[in-house]
Amino acid sequence: MGLRFRILAALYVVGVLAASDGSIGALSGVTGILASLGGLLVLCVIALWPNSSRANRVDRRVDGSSWADRIDIDAVARRRAERDA
């Protein structure tokens, strides 16, 4: 679990605790409930957005020792397209 997910989970918990406080009244109406659901949607999208640096780390770790590491997928696709054309 990454740091981004932990921070967003903590923000969500703080938001739920603040919204459940009776003196604030954040969930008293339909607009408050819709705003809370919208905020939850935003937090979920941010938490689940793919991390582009993860793919780069995997590519850097590939050392070519396995036969699967040495397959050039793009070249295979080009040859297959040329053969089918």
C-alpha positions in Angstrom: 0.0 0.0 0.0 1.6 3.2 -1.2 1.9 6.5 0.6 -0.7 8.1 -1.6 -3.3 5.6 -0.6 -2.5 6.0 3.1 -2.7 9.8 3.0 -6.0 9.7 1.1 -7.4 7.1 3.6 -6.5 9.3 6.5 -8.2 12.3 4.7 -11.3 10.2 4.2 -11.4 9.2 7.9 -11.0 12.8 9.0 -13.8 13.8 6.5 -16.2 11.1 7.8 -15.5 12.1 11.4 -16.0 15.8 10.6 -19.2 15.1 8.7 -20.6 12.9 11.4 -20.2 15.7 14.0 -23.7 16.9 14.7 -22.8 20.5 15.2 -21.5 20.9 11.6 -24.5 19.4 9.9 -22.6 18.5 6.7 -24.9 15.6 6.0 -28.2 17.3 6.9 -29.5 17.7 3.4 -29.4 16.1 0.0 -26.8 18.5 -1.2 -24.5 17.6 1.7 -24.9 13.9 1.0 -24.2 14.4 -2.7 -21.2 16.5 -1.9 -19.9 13.8 0.4 -20.3 11.1 -2.3 -18.6 13.4 -4.8 -15.7 13.9 -2.5 -15.5 10.1 -1.9 -15.5 9.6 -5.7 -12.6 12.1 -6.1 -10.6 10.4 -3.4 -11.2 7.0 -5.0 -10.1 8.2 -8.4 -6.9 9.8 -7.0 -6.1 6.7 -4.9 -6.7 4.2 -7.7 -5.0 6.2 -10.5 -2.2 4.1 -11.9 1.4 5.1 -11.0 3.4 5.5 -14.2 6.7 5.2 -12.5 5.9 1.6 -11.5 6.2 0.4 -15.1 9.5 2.2 -15.5 10.9 0.5 -12.4 9.8 -2.9 -13.8 11.5 -2.1 -17.1 14.7 -1.1 -15.4 14.8 -4.4 -13.4 14.6 -6.6 -16.5 18.2 -7.9 -17.0 17.6 -10.2 -20.0 18.5 -13.4 -18.1 15.2 -15.0 -19.0 13.9 -15.9 -22.4 10.8 -13.9 -21.8 12.9 -10.8 -21.1 14.5 -11.0 -24.5 11.3 -11.1 -26.6 10.7 -8.0 -28.6 6.9 -7.7 -28.7 6.9 -4.8 -31.1 9.1 -6.6 -33.6 6.8 -9.7 -33.4 3.8 -7.5 -34.0 5.4 -5.8 -37.0 6.4 -9.1 -38.5 2.9 -10.5 -38.0 1.3 -7.4 -39.6 3.7 -7.6 -42.6 2.9 -11.3 -43.0 -0.9 -10.7 -42.8 -0.8 -7.7 -45.2 
